[in-house]
Amino acid sequence: MQRRDFLRTAGAATLGLSAFPLGRARAAQDSKKKILYFTRSAGFEHSVVRRVDGKLSHSEQIMTDVGREQGVEVVCSKDGRVFDGNLDQFDAIAFYTSGDLTRPETKRNNPPMTPQGKQNLLDAVAGGKGFVAFHAATDSFHTPGGRNENQAQPDPYIAMVGGEFITHGPQQVATMRVASQGFPGCKDLGQSFALREEWYALKNFNPDIHVILVQETEGMQGGCYQRPPFPATWARKHGKGRVFHTSLGHREDIWTNELFQQLVIGGFSWVMKEVEADVTPNLKQVTPNAGQLTQ
């Protein structure tokens, strides 16, 4: 199997790059595209979304820089009340979140989503909105039940995203197998690549996902990885909307990595309907034992 070294880090802390295609649509429509990047943490707050002294977090600054370079407006928010407002103004919504986002949380004093706001989000995506889920977004709105079990009826948010976080082991170098080289942003990834990251163990995969990257588990340290390979990055259609998820994004250097940037650009381009891709469900073909949580 061909392996690509994904450990190098890009020097510039922006996602700009020439491949970002949203400018073409802007020229055609004579209107600026708009993305909501929501980073409220009702559970663990990752360093890449943590604001210090009121300044934008690491990932928020990168997302904002991308938009500024490409004429795409990125609105960064930790205020759950935004989902009771006008979601029609956004072409895509991106989540890097954790916990039950409707639960009041006093430590960081970020207003929660209302139950209606959560429903508004689900309705917006089903109605045609693009949705991008980074890393801990699968650690939001957990399905009631055993943490290490698959549930027949996961939370509607989990069903929309396409999978659910269980736990993670120690950060380590592990392999991602590229299962969909034709998906936007994947052309330079090769057949597989190695990367140091905090790897998520996942469950409750929606059977209609199109797997893009597979978490190879052989040789990984940690009991949660002693299982067959499972999806780590995928795309799916949700009603009239499009969803892209990647479990990558824990570490700061991931966000400035050129190949991660290209993957993210491809995901946004697809969910915002600027490019097309074959997202035929392939879960059973690519990761036939993904639902098996132990060896």
C-alpha positions as a printed NumPy array, in Angstrom:
array([[  0.   ,   0.   ,   0.   ],
       [  1.288,   3.402,  -0.925],
       [  1.777,   5.598,   2.147],
       [  2.056,   9.374,   2.273],
       [  3.866,  11.299,   4.947],
       [  1.23 ,  13.675,   6.271],
       [  3.37 ,  14.876,   9.162],
       [  4.761,  17.988,   7.496],
       [  3.186,  21.271,   8.523],
       [  2.371,  24.123,   6.179],
       [  4.059,  27.387,   7.072],
       [  1.069,  29.673,   6.544],
       [ -1.755,  29.483,   9.064],
       [ -4.5  ,  29.959,   6.494],
       [ -6.615,  27.656,   4.419],
       [ -6.42 ,  29.945,   1.379],
       [ -4.602,  27.955,  -1.309],
       [ -5.573,  28.238,  -4.942],
       [ -7.993,  25.314,  -4.828],
       [-10.685,  27.096,  -2.825],
       [-13.438,  27.39 ,  -5.455],
       [-16.048,  29.596,  -3.798],
       [-14.909,  32.722,  -5.604],
       [-16.257,  31.351,  -8.881],
       [-19.751,  31.081,  -7.452],
       [-19.435,  34.537,  -5.926],
       [-18.566,  36.006,  -9.317],
       [-21.485,  34.218, -10.93 ],
       [-24.004,  35.209,  -8.27 ],
       [-22.531,  38.605,  -7.386],
       [-23.052,  37.827,  -3.701],
       [-20.749,  36.86 ,  -0.86 ],
       [-20.966,  33.346,   0.522],
       [-21.44 ,  33.113,   4.282],
       [-20.446,  30.397,   6.766],
       [-21.403,  30.099,  10.442],
       [-18.619,  28.496,  12.497],
       [-20.115,  27.43 ,  15.849],
       [-17.726,  26.393,  18.631],
       [-19.707,  26.264,  21.873],
       [-18.354,  23.665,  24.305],
       [-20.844,  22.349,  26.857],
       [-18.368,  19.576,  27.641],
       [-14.589,  19.52 ,  27.165],
       [-13.27 ,  22.592,  25.371],
       [-10.47 ,  21.865,  22.897],
       [ -7.541,  24.246,  22.705],
       [ -8.14 ,  24.982,  19.012],
       [-11.536,  26.527,  19.842],
       [-10.57 ,  28.155,  23.154],
       [-10.574,  31.944,  23.131],
       [ -7.989,  33.774,  25.227],
       [ -8.468,  37.403,  26.268],
       [-11.483,  37.689,  24.006],
       [ -9.52 ,  36.917,  20.845],
       [-10.633,  34.391,  18.25 ],
       [ -9.38 ,  30.86 ,  18.834],
       [ -6.768,  29.2  ,  16.642],
       [ -9.264,  27.482,  14.36 ],
       [-11.62 ,  30.471,  14.289],
       [ -8.798,  32.728,  13.13 ],
       [ -7.869,  30.285,  10.384],
       [-11.45 ,  30.003,   9.215],
       [-11.807,  33.779,   9.236],
       [ -8.588,  34.229,   7.263],
       [ -9.844,  31.812,   4.635],
       [-13.011,  33.783,   4.19 ],
       [-11.195,  37.111,   4.008],
       [ -8.824,  35.824,   1.317],
       [-11.587,  34.334,  -0.774],
       [-14.393,  36.838,  -0.24 ],
       [-16.332,  34.385,   1.925],
       [-17.673,  35.789,   5.184],
       [-17.134,  33.541,   8.21 ],
       [-19.18 ,  34.312,  11.322],
       [-17.681,  32.762,  14.476],
       [-20.013,  32.226,  17.412],
       [-20.299,  30.414,  20.734],
       [-23.794,  31.8  ,  21.359],
       [-26.422,  29.084,  20.966],
       [-29.136,  31.671,  20.467],
       [-27.911,  32.141,  16.901],
       [-30.033,  29.119,  15.944],
       [-33.197,  30.963,  16.919],
       [-32.314,  33.625,  14.366],
       [-32.117,  33.749,  10.592],
       [-30.238,  30.665,   9.393],
       [-31.173,  31.393,   5.778],
       [-28.327,  33.928,   5.658],
       [-25.742,  31.127,   5.852],
       [-24.668,  28.889,   2.984],
       [-23.071,  26.42 ,   5.384],
       [-22.863,  25.786,   9.115],
       [-19.739,  24.256,  10.691],
       [-19.57 ,  22.711,  14.183],
       [-16.613,  22.153,  16.504],
       [-18.629,  21.521,  19.655],
       [-19.024,  19.18 ,  22.621],
       [-21.702,  18.092,  25.061],
       [-25.421,  18.769,  25.15 ],
       [-25.487,  22.21 ,  23.583],
       [-28.925,  22.946,  25.046],
       [-27.538,  22.546,  28.586],
       [-26.679,  25.778,  30.42 ],
       [-22.994,  25.969,  31.2  ],
       [-21.718,  28.55 ,  33.671],
       [-17.946,  28.137,  33.485],
       [-17.62 ,  29.839,  30.094],
       [-20.962,  31.677,  30.173],
       [-21.853,  30.923,  26.554],
       [-25.641,  30.961,  26.056],
       [-27.018,  27.506,  25.18 ],
       [-29.039,  26.482,  22.172],
       [-32.754,  26.195,  22.826],
       [-34.48 ,  22.896,  21.988],
       [-36.187,  24.775,  19.162],
       [-32.811,  26.045,  18.009],
       [-31.564,  22.472,  17.734],
       [-34.626,  21.594,  15.659],
       [-34.068,  24.686,  13.525],
       [-30.546,  23.431,  12.757],
       [-31.791,  19.977,  11.757],
       [-34.533,  21.498,   9.614],
       [-32.095,  23.898,   7.933],
       [-29.75 ,  21.088,   6.9  ],
       [-32.613,  18.87 ,   5.724],
       [-33.909,  21.858,   3.772],
       [-30.689,  22.309,   1.814],
       [-28.075,  23.889,   4.094],
       [-24.494,  22.598,   4.051],
       [-23.069,  21.212,   7.309],
       [-19.424,  20.527,   8.226],
       [-18.534,  18.662,  11.434],
       [-14.998,  18.892,  12.842],
       [-13.488,  16.452,  15.343],
       [-15.543,  16.902,  18.552],
       [-18.802,  17.667,  16.741],
       [-19.621,  13.959,  17.118],
       [-19.24 ,  14.448,  20.896],
       [-22.412,  16.555,  20.964],
       [-25.987,  15.442,  21.763],
       [-25.049,  11.911,  22.753],
       [-27.571,   9.149,  22.29 ],
       [-28.862,   7.83 ,  25.643],
       [-27.584,   4.342,  26.331],
       [-24.338,   2.451,  26.757],
       [-21.267,   4.436,  25.765],
       [-19.663,   1.41 ,  24.14 ],
       [-22.759,   0.162,  22.39 ],
       [-24.448,   0.975,  19.101],
       [-28.006,   2.229,  19.446],
       [-30.774,   1.403,  17.017],
       [-32.19 ,   4.928,  17.197],
       [-29.429,   7.483,  17.74 ],
       [-30.148,  11.107,  18.57 ],
       [-31.445,  12.981,  15.471],
       [-28.335,  15.189,  15.485],
       [-26.07 ,  12.108,  15.531],
       [-28.088,  10.565,  12.694],
       [-27.643,  13.791,  10.72 ],
       [-23.888,  13.976,  11.285],
       [-23.497,  10.267,  10.546],
       [-21.607,   8.911,  13.568],
       [-20.983,   9.315,  17.301],
       [-17.908,   9.725,  19.502],
       [-17.158,   7.022,  22.092],
       [-13.719,   7.864,  23.507],
       [-10.093,   8.257,  22.481],
       [ -6.713,   6.885,  23.469],
       [ -3.278,   8.554,  23.614],
       [ -2.144,  10.798,  20.77 ],
       [ -0.047,   8.762,  18.379],
       [  0.926,   8.342,  14.756],
       [ -1.671,   6.269,  12.933],
       [ -2.739,   5.58 ,   9.376],
       [ -5.661,   6.93 ,   7.406],
       [ -6.646,   4.887,   4.361],
       [ -8.134,   6.934,   1.54 ],
       [-11.299,   5.163,   0.419],
       [-12.631,   7.873,  -1.906],
       [ -9.777,   9.424,  -3.853],
       [-12.236,  11.139,  -6.179],
       [-13.818,  13.236,  -3.429],
       [-12.897,  16.947,  -3.623],
       [ -9.683,  17.682,  -1.763],
       [ -8.398,  14.099,  -1.798],
       [ -6.353,  14.039,  -4.986],
       [ -3.029,  14.637,  -3.191],
       [ -3.599,  12.249,  -0.281],
       [ -2.427,   9.105,  -2.041],
       [ -3.77 ,   5.714,  -0.999],
       [ -2.952,   6.288,   2.678],
       [ -1.063,   8.658,   4.939],
       [  0.366,   8.735,   8.46 ],
       [ -0.409,  11.479,  10.949],
       [  0.015,  12.26 ,  14.647],
       [ -3.385,  13.132,  16.049],
       [ -5.87 ,  12.464,  18.832],
       [ -7.878,   9.713,  17.164],
       [-11.541,   9.284,  17.964],
       [-13.228,   5.918,  18.348],
       [-16.693,   6.2  ,  16.776],
       [-19.968,   4.283,  16.626],
       [-23.582,   4.598,  15.41 ],
       [-22.595,   5.084,  11.786],
       [-25.455,   6.084,   9.536],
       [-25.612,   3.28 ,   6.928],
       [-25.93 ,   5.833,   4.13 ],
       [-22.547,   7.535,   4.669],
       [-19.955,   7.685,   1.908],
       [-16.656,   6.832,   3.609],
       [-13.754,   9.034,   2.509],
       [-11.033,   8.189,   5.071],
       [-10.778,   4.979,   7.081],
       [ -9.157,   4.726,  10.512],
       [ -6.702,   1.843,  10.309],
       [ -6.472,   0.304,  13.773],
       [ -3.77 ,  -2.33 ,  13.457],
       [ -0.883,  -1.557,  15.799],
       [ -2.599,   1.358,  17.548],
       [ -2.12 ,   1.792,  21.297],
       [ -5.242,   1.911,  23.445],
       [ -8.096,  -0.486,  24.092],
       [-10.655,   1.592,  22.192],
       [ -8.749,   0.934,  18.954],
       [ -8.702,  -2.845,  19.312],
       [-11.424,  -3.234,  16.711],
       [-11.725,  -3.492,  12.931],
       [-11.093,  -0.385,  10.795],
       [-13.906,   2.177,  10.857],
       [-14.86 ,   5.45 ,   9.103],
       [-13.083,   8.655,  10.17 ],
       [-14.114,  11.095,   7.423],
       [-17.285,  10.843,   5.357],
       [-19.973,  12.634,   3.385],
       [-23.703,  12.072,   3.197],
       [-26.832,  13.713,   1.895],
       [-29.425,  14.733,   4.476],
       [-32.705,  15.541,   2.79 ],
       [-31.82 ,  18.38 ,   0.419],
       [-28.692,  19.233,   2.409],
       [-25.149,  17.899,   2.421],
       [-23.026,  16.851,   5.406],
       [-19.242,  16.452,   5.599],
       [-17.521,  15.12 ,   8.72 ],
       [-13.885,  14.616,   9.625],
       [-12.588,  13.347,  12.95 ],
       [ -9.347,  15.264,  12.341],
       [ -8.691,  18.654,  13.918],
       [ -7.595,  18.183,  17.534],
       [ -4.074,  19.586,  17.26 ],
       [ -3.083,  23.122,  16.254],
       [ -0.599,  21.826,  13.694],
       [ -3.344,  19.854,  11.972],
       [ -5.115,  23.113,  11.172],
       [ -2.016,  24.512,   9.438],
       [ -1.248,  21.284,   7.56 ],
       [ -1.576,  21.758,   3.813],
       [ -3.213,  18.409,   3.115],
       [ -5.751,  18.821,   5.93 ],
       [ -6.529,  22.231,   4.509],
       [ -7.199,  20.763,   1.079],
       [ -9.468,  18.115,   2.597],
       [-11.46 ,  20.768,   4.46 ],
       [-11.678,  22.975,   1.386],
       [-13.057,  20.027,  -0.56 ],
       [-15.636,  19.335,   2.13 ],
       [-16.878,  22.917,   2.226],
       [-16.948,  23.106,  -1.558],
       [-19.113,  19.994,  -1.738],
       [-21.584,  20.899,   1.024],
       [-21.998,  24.381,  -0.479],
       [-22.775,  22.743,  -3.833],
       [-19.876,  24.361,  -5.667],
       [-18.577,  20.966,  -6.793],
       [-20.167,  17.57 ,  -7.294],
       [-18.95 ,  14.188,  -6.135],
       [-20.095,  10.578,  -6.125],
       [-21.232,   9.968,  -2.54 ],
       [-22.853,   6.593,  -3.056],
       [-23.099,   4.862,   0.35 ],
       [-20.118,   2.519,   0.755],
       [-19.966,   1.728,   4.477],
       [-20.444,  -2.03 ,   4.071],
       [-18.03 ,  -2.241,   1.144],
       [-15.21 ,  -0.152,   2.638],
       [-15.521,  -0.914,   6.371],
       [-17.694,  -4.032,   6.586],
       [-17.039,  -4.572,  10.316],
       [-17.204,  -0.932,  11.423],
       [-20.01 ,  -1.671,  13.886],
       [-17.869,  -4.196,  15.748],
       [-16.488,  -2.203,  18.69 ],
       [-14.029,  -4.85 ,  19.912],
       [-11.912,  -7.483,  18.207]])
